[in-house]
Amino acid sequence: MTGTTWQYADYISLDDPTARLARLRLHIQEVAQRTIAIEGRSQNVTAVNQNYLDSLKKEERELNQQINGASYSTFRRNSITFRRD
């Protein structure tokens, strides 16, 4: 990844989680395209980008869960259990 300039790598600097997720998805797309483009040239370069891509996808899942959890938390109902004696 040395020498590579990523257009959407600034996603981490965004404060709004929804905007950050959208930007992160664009970054994942550009990394995936770069990984595919260099596939076959050098196994080492591909491995580095694949590891980076995997870490970005993991971050995407975590951020998505955080956003969905926050949006559903205000609408979540508590389950009540009634006991009959």
Backbone bond lengths (Angstrom), bond angles and torsions (degrees), N, CA, C in turn:
res aa  C-N    CA-C-N  psi(-1)  N-CA   C-N-CA  omega(-1)  CA-C   N-CA-C  phi
1 M - - - 1.439 - - 1.523 111.68 -
2 T 1.300 117.53 -6.20 1.439 121.21 178.64 1.513 109.41 -63.11
3 G 1.320 116.10 132.89 1.449 119.89 179.56 1.518 113.99 85.34
4 T 1.304 117.68 -6.29 1.457 121.06 179.81 1.522 109.32 -88.35
5 T 1.311 115.86 131.95 1.456 120.86 176.06 1.522 107.44 -105.87
6 W 1.312 114.74 122.70 1.458 120.36 -179.66 1.516 108.86 -100.75
7 Q 1.302 116.91 128.86 1.460 122.47 -178.91 1.526 112.20 -70.17
8 Y 1.337 117.21 -34.68 1.469 120.69 -173.47 1.527 113.76 -110.52
9 A 1.318 117.34 16.44 1.468 120.44 -178.04 1.527 112.76 -71.23
10 D 1.308 116.93 -8.06 1.469 120.55 179.92 1.531 112.72 -80.52
11 Y 1.337 117.29 5.91 1.467 121.02 -178.69 1.527 111.36 -54.41
12 I 1.315 116.66 -32.68 1.468 121.68 -175.58 1.528 111.88 -65.80
13 S 1.318 117.32 -22.56 1.467 120.57 -177.10 1.528 113.22 -84.75
14 L 1.318 117.48 -7.39 1.464 120.57 -178.48 1.521 110.50 -80.02
15 D 1.323 115.64 136.02 1.464 120.82 -179.39 1.523 113.00 -81.45
16 D 1.322 116.53 -35.73 1.461 121.69 -177.64 1.532 109.16 -76.00
17 P 1.342 118.21 117.16 1.469 120.81 -177.39 1.527 114.12 -58.66
18 T 1.323 117.84 -35.80 1.461 120.39 179.92 1.529 110.73 -68.43
19 A 1.311 116.41 -42.75 1.471 120.73 177.07 1.529 110.03 -66.06
20 R 1.329 116.18 -39.11 1.466 120.49 178.53 1.520 110.82 -62.88
21 L 1.330 117.26 -42.16 1.462 120.92 179.24 1.523 111.04 -63.73
22 A 1.326 116.84 -42.89 1.472 120.50 179.10 1.530 110.42 -62.04
23 R 1.317 116.46 -43.32 1.468 121.09 179.91 1.523 110.50 -68.88
24 L 1.324 117.21 -38.83 1.466 121.82 177.89 1.525 110.16 -61.31
25 R 1.313 117.31 -41.07 1.468 120.60 178.53 1.529 111.45 -63.59
26 L 1.320 117.31 -36.50 1.460 120.51 175.30 1.534 110.45 -66.13
27 H 1.326 115.53 -38.78 1.466 119.68 178.46 1.529 110.82 -66.35
28 I 1.318 116.67 -41.19 1.469 120.48 176.94 1.524 109.64 -59.12
29 Q 1.302 116.48 -42.22 1.465 120.79 -179.53 1.529 110.79 -63.00
30 E 1.330 117.39 -43.70 1.461 119.06 -178.77 1.529 111.49 -69.55
31 V 1.334 117.81 -35.50 1.465 120.53 177.49 1.524 109.65 -68.43
32 A 1.328 116.81 -41.12 1.465 120.41 178.92 1.524 110.74 -62.12
33 Q 1.305 117.22 -42.81 1.462 120.69 178.78 1.519 110.98 -63.88
34 R 1.309 117.19 -40.00 1.468 121.40 179.10 1.529 110.10 -67.97
35 T 1.318 117.39 -38.77 1.462 121.44 179.26 1.522 110.26 -63.69
36 I 1.323 116.39 -42.90 1.467 120.75 178.82 1.521 110.63 -65.63
37 A 1.343 116.39 -40.05 1.461 120.95 -176.89 1.530 112.23 -65.24
38 I 1.333 117.60 -33.01 1.464 119.56 -177.48 1.526 112.39 -95.48
39 E 1.328 116.39 -2.99 1.462 119.93 -179.99 1.528 109.27 -59.05
40 G 1.302 115.84 132.04 1.456 120.24 179.56 1.517 113.24 96.11
41 R 1.306 117.79 -22.04 1.468 120.31 177.75 1.512 111.61 -75.08
42 S 1.319 115.12 -53.66 1.464 120.06 -177.74 1.518 108.87 -148.51
43 Q 1.298 116.94 122.08 1.462 121.23 -179.27 1.529 111.19 -60.40
44 N 1.325 117.61 -37.29 1.465 120.59 -178.81 1.533 112.00 -64.92
45 V 1.300 117.14 -42.80 1.463 120.16 -179.89 1.519 110.44 -65.86
46 T 1.325 116.91 -43.30 1.457 120.79 178.37 1.528 111.03 -61.05
47 A 1.344 117.11 -42.32 1.462 120.93 -179.19 1.516 111.25 -61.93
48 V 1.323 116.86 -42.06 1.465 120.32 178.96 1.519 109.90 -62.60
49 N 1.326 117.53 -47.42 1.454 120.22 -179.57 1.518 112.08 -66.95
50 Q 1.330 117.98 -35.78 1.458 120.20 178.63 1.526 110.43 -66.00
51 N 1.321 117.43 -40.62 1.469 120.45 176.76 1.527 110.59 -63.34
52 Y 1.317 115.88 -42.21 1.464 120.24 178.23 1.522 110.17 -64.20
53 L 1.318 116.36 -43.24 1.463 121.46 178.59 1.526 110.96 -61.55
54 D 1.316 116.72 -43.43 1.466 120.47 178.08 1.528 111.38 -61.44
55 S 1.333 117.04 -40.49 1.468 120.16 179.37 1.532 111.00 -66.94
56 L 1.326 116.57 -35.93 1.465 119.99 177.28 1.523 111.40 -66.78
57 K 1.318 116.63 -40.61 1.472 120.35 178.90 1.525 111.08 -65.00
58 K 1.326 116.20 -37.08 1.462 120.13 176.70 1.526 110.03 -64.74
59 E 1.316 116.01 -43.30 1.459 120.56 177.96 1.527 110.83 -63.17
60 E 1.331 116.78 -37.64 1.459 120.96 177.31 1.533 110.96 -61.60
61 R 1.334 116.57 -45.86 1.466 119.92 179.41 1.532 110.94 -61.00
62 E 1.332 116.33 -44.09 1.466 119.92 -178.65 1.525 111.60 -65.47
63 L 1.316 116.78 -42.30 1.462 120.52 179.66 1.526 110.41 -67.49
64 N 1.317 117.09 -39.52 1.455 121.51 177.62 1.535 110.67 -62.15
65 Q 1.324 116.79 -42.60 1.468 120.30 177.46 1.522 110.86 -64.55
66 Q 1.319 116.38 -39.57 1.468 120.56 178.52 1.529 110.87 -62.27
67 I 1.323 116.25 -44.61 1.466 120.67 -179.82 1.517 110.53 -67.05
68 N 1.322 117.50 -47.03 1.462 120.54 -179.72 1.514 111.61 -66.01
69 G 1.305 117.57 -37.69 1.461 121.17 177.23 1.510 111.57 -63.59
70 A 1.321 117.08 -39.80 1.463 121.50 -179.89 1.521 110.86 -69.10
71 S 1.326 117.25 -38.54 1.460 118.89 -178.09 1.520 112.07 -75.02
72 Y 1.313 117.09 -30.63 1.460 119.61 179.79 1.516 112.78 -85.13
73 S 1.309 118.60 -19.57 1.456 120.59 -173.70 1.525 112.16 -63.59
74 T 1.322 118.09 -31.35 1.459 119.56 -179.61 1.521 111.77 -77.58
75 F 1.314 117.02 -17.56 1.459 120.23 -178.26 1.530 112.57 -107.33
76 R 1.298 116.28 -0.74 1.457 120.36 -176.52 1.524 109.98 -72.28
77 R 1.282 115.24 138.19 1.465 120.25 177.01 1.514 109.63 -101.71
78 N 1.286 114.58 143.03 1.463 119.12 175.32 1.515 108.16 -83.65
79 S 1.307 114.53 133.27 1.460 116.86 177.65 1.526 108.58 -82.08
80 I 1.313 114.92 137.24 1.451 120.95 -179.37 1.522 107.91 -114.84
81 T 1.290 114.29 131.87 1.449 119.28 178.20 1.529 108.94 -105.88
82 F 1.303 115.32 125.62 1.463 120.25 178.18 1.521 108.29 -99.48
83 R 1.281 114.06 139.41 1.461 119.25 -179.96 1.534 108.87 -117.90
84 R 1.302 114.17 127.40 1.467 117.95 178.09 1.512 108.09 -103.61
85 D 1.286 115.07 126.88 1.481 119.85 178.23 1.490 111.25 -101.41
